Amino acid sequence: MTILRAAVLAALFLATLAAPLRADDVTLRARDGSIELDGTLLSFDGEFYRIDTDYGVLTVDASGVSCEGPGCPNLGSYVAEFTISGAQEMGRVLIPALIEGFALRHSYALQREEVPGTGLLYTLFEGNTRQPAARITIRLTTSAEGFADLLGNQADMVLSMREATGQERTLVRDAGLGDLRSLRQVRVIALDALVPVVAAGNPVRRLSMTQLMQIYSGEVTNWSELGGEDAPITPYLRDPSYGFGHVFVSDVVRAQGGTLAEGVLIQGSDAAVTRAVAEDPFGIGMTGYSRPGATEVVTLTGTCGFDLAATRATIKAEDFPLTTPMYLYLPGRRLPRLARDLLRYMRSDAAQFVVRRAGFVDQRFDEVPAREQGDRLNNALRAAGPEVTLEQLQRLATVMADNARLSITFRFEGGSVVLDAPSRSNVALLARSLESGRFDGRALTLVGFGDGQGSAEQNLKIARRRAEAVRAALAEEVEGPLPEMAVDAFGEALPMACDDSAWGRGVNRRVEVWIR
């Protein structure tokens, strides 16, 4: 060990002689003088130095070393500085509301500044003093630019209206910034939904996903084709490079084999979409559930007759097929303590209240009693095929009567038992609540459901496997022993949507949490 230490020190010493000092060069020396490290200071969070050395990037506890060189921070007046970059839909309202709620709860004074060409700058001050505790920059860009900023070391958190792509995950991993699929590096901080809207006087209030694709692909051009007046349809949409515009083109138009028509009127913001539709009796737009303006929201329907309306309950449970999770991605490195405090706050009940006040759908757990689930039982009876027996339906009704449903649902990638991105975040959310003792003394059951493709027996087996997969993920995430949690399954016996489309089958493949 002594020989190795000497070799390291010698190499670092020679490297120092070979090049002139830069403004961010530092030397970290152990307080007992046993070792020193030379390198470029990448960051300091008030507790740990992060430096780039000839032997890689190292994180060093500041309490055990002294710092020398032009790059050393002033320890007496440390100010946490970090940047949040990404989707404007999140950065304009949601994140400012959470920062302001955090500052109020932790007794920080607050100053907000508009930064032309960038976005917003928040300065947090200690108590009533003018001593800054943090400077938080919010860059109002896009989801894609947020990931690019993270890779370019220009951002510490990414706001995204979509899951990170495979390419983005690979680039982040290759840059040494961790795994964006890890529960530690991605979380859902709020929910919204993409909803179709029409003017108040428009009689068309139900549309299928296929009809939406046909409207925006130019295949359906007159309201009479949809049961409305004999008038041309004017489709409006947010710029497809941003937020809900990008989500709609990707998840609805292209996912069903369509191409966005040239006649779609592109708007610069979601607010512009709703204003245009409200003023156009023959217009239709796609916008966020949180910002419908003076328009009327259209219910999604399927050929089997199931309706899926966008409500807080259906969005919170992610039963509404165009639910839009609002993701926060983090690098696989240590953030300043105040940033970590902000992240913890975002998971609190106080933050969920702020989310709701800001107009978005929060993730606080609600319990839906059996008496409010009559439509679900009606759907089960109407959709029951010959393989779903009366005995199964009777058992389903009996178990439902004894339980309430928690407003959290787990869904899966493709036809697998692999949790999708929002559900991986839900695992962490439920795990924290279990650790806190929120459900102590209550009986929890993970209940698996499937779609109607294939045999009922096979669907029942895979539904149970999915429930077991959720329990295994919770056991891995919870610190300490997992509270007792039963597993049950009903397969295809309780559909939420029609099985004749990929999106309907995806809604039906799920694991619910029942509680009594």
C-alpha positions, 0 to 999 in steps of 0.5 A: 500500500505504501509503495502504491501511495508513493507511486500515485503521489509521484505521478500526481507531482510530475503531472503538476510540474508538467502543466501550469495551474488552472483556475480550477486546479486544487490539491487536497491534502489529508490532515495527517499529511499521509496523502494528497490528491491533485486535480481539477475541481468539478464541484463542491456541495458544502460537504464533499469535493468532486475532483477529476484526477489522472486516476478518474473522478473522485469524491472526497469528504471535505472534513478529512482534507485541506484544500490548496490551490486557485480552485478551492471554494470559500468554505465560510460562505458556501452557496449551493448552486445547481441547475434544473433544465428541461420541459417548459411545461414543468419549468414554468409553473410546477418547479417554481411552485415546489421551490417556493413551497420548499423555501416557505417550509424551511424558512428561507427568504426567496428572490425570483428573477427572470433571466432572458434567454434562459428562464428563471433564477431563484436565490434562497437566503438564510432566514432574514439575513441576506446571506445566500444559501442557494442559487437555483437556475431553471432552464426552460428548454425541452426534454431533449435539451435537458438531457443534453445539458446533463451530458454537457455538465450544464444541468444537475436535474432534468425535467422531462415529459417523456421517458429517457430514450435508449440513446439518452440512457446509453450516453448518460451511462457512457459519460459516467453519470449512472443508470437513468432506469435506476430508482435513485435517478428517476422519479415522477414528481406530478401527473398530467394528461393529454386530453382532446378539447373542443369548443363549448358548443360542439356536440361531439364529446366522445372520440376514440384514439383511432379517430384522433389519429385520423383527424390529425392525419387528415383522414377524417376532415368533417365533423359529420363523420364523427356524429357532429355537424356538417362542418370542416374540422380545424385541428390545433396542436402545440409545436411537436418539438415541445411537451404535449405536442411531442407526446401526442405525435409520438404516442397517438399519431405515429403509434397508430401508423399515422403522419401529422397532416400539413393542415394542422395549425401549430401553436406556440403554447398549450394556452394558445391551443386552448384559446384557439379552440375556445374561439373556433366552434369547429376546432379541436385541440390536444392540451394538458388536463391541467390547462383546459381553459374555456374548452370542453374535454372530450371523453375517450371511448372504444368500440366495446363501449367502455368510456375513459374520462380524464379525471383526477382519479383516473389520472392518479391511478394512471387508468386514463391512457394518455396520462403524462407522468412528469419525470425528474431525472438525476445524475449518478453523483452527489448533489448539494445538501440543499438540492437533496433536501429539495428532492426529499421535500418533493416526496412529502405530503406538503409538496403534493398539496403544492402540486395540486394547488398548481393545477397538476395531479398529485401522488398522495394516496387516496382510497377508493371504496367499493361503493364508488367502483360500480362502473368497474363491476359493470364493465366486468359483467359486460366484457366477461367472455365464455372463459370468465366464469360466474364463480370468478366474477362472484369472488371478484365482487366479494373481495372488492366489497371488503377492500378499497383501492389505493390510487396507485397502479403498476403497469408493465412493458409490452407483454412482460413482467418488467415494470414500466418507468412510471411504475418503477417510480411508484415502487419507490413512492409506495416503499417510502410510505411503507417505511413510514408506517402509514399503512401499519395495521392495515391489510394490503393486497397486490392484485394482478389483472391482464388483457383478454388476449390468449386463454383466460388461464394463461392470463390469470397466471401472468397476472399473478406473476406481475403481482409477485414481481411488484412485491419483489420490487418493493421488498428490494426497495424497502429498508428492512423487512417488507410488511406482510402483503398478500398477492391475488389475481383475477386475470382478464376479469376486470378490464378498464378499456377495450381489448381491441387496441394496443393502448387498451390492452396496456391499460388492462395489464396492471397490478392494483393495491387493495387495502382494508 
